[in-house]
Amino acid sequence: MEYVNPEGLRLDGRRPMEMRQLRAEIGVVSKADGSASFEMGNTRVLAAVYGPREVQNRSQQINDKALVRCEYSMANFSTGDRMRKPKGDRRSTEISLVIRQTMEACILTHLMPRSQIDIFVQVLQADGGTRSACINAATLALADAGIPMCDLVTSCSSGYLNGTPLLDLNYVEDSAGGPDVTVGILPKIDKVTLLQMDSKLPIDTFDNVMQLAIEGCKAVASYIREVLLEHTKGLELRRGV
């Protein structure tokens, strides 16, 4: 299958190094302490944050930092595969762990000892890049909840199909079986907090593909800062500041 035509366009009309359209909204779950929706193309996810609050299970309490928990799930209607379990299967457990570890890298947990922060992320529509979209949504939700962070953690994927590095894979490209790299970074300090790869790549090709994903992360970070700035201005207007 041809994923990049002779004119240099992908199946969805993008250039190889072009991201899908990003859309985000803050404060979409009224009962949560912080929430956000995040869209990357046709992939749409929802994140809700509760806390910091008292640890529900005292045996899990940590005296010198906050306990961070994460639960990832997919809505039954999010894909064409109706047999997919919404939560509790091995893949959901693994992605929950990945998101939790990635978010822990930016949360200043030592400022909130003996407390608990719960992050819930749900995929409403899946078209590739769900892991990255969940991390980006969680970052916005944490910021909305006022959770102290050292930086915004952002994520993006890239791949290598038919000899061409591709940024921000959609479902068709992601399912092609080629090498796929998902990266999460703290953009201000250029620190990588997440790196996952399917399949093998020569080291020089890997460097190019990973650098492409990092550039995607930085573009997401720039967009998220704009969203947060607009949201803050909106709050100031409503409060008459």
Disulfide bonds with the S-S distance in Angstrom:
none
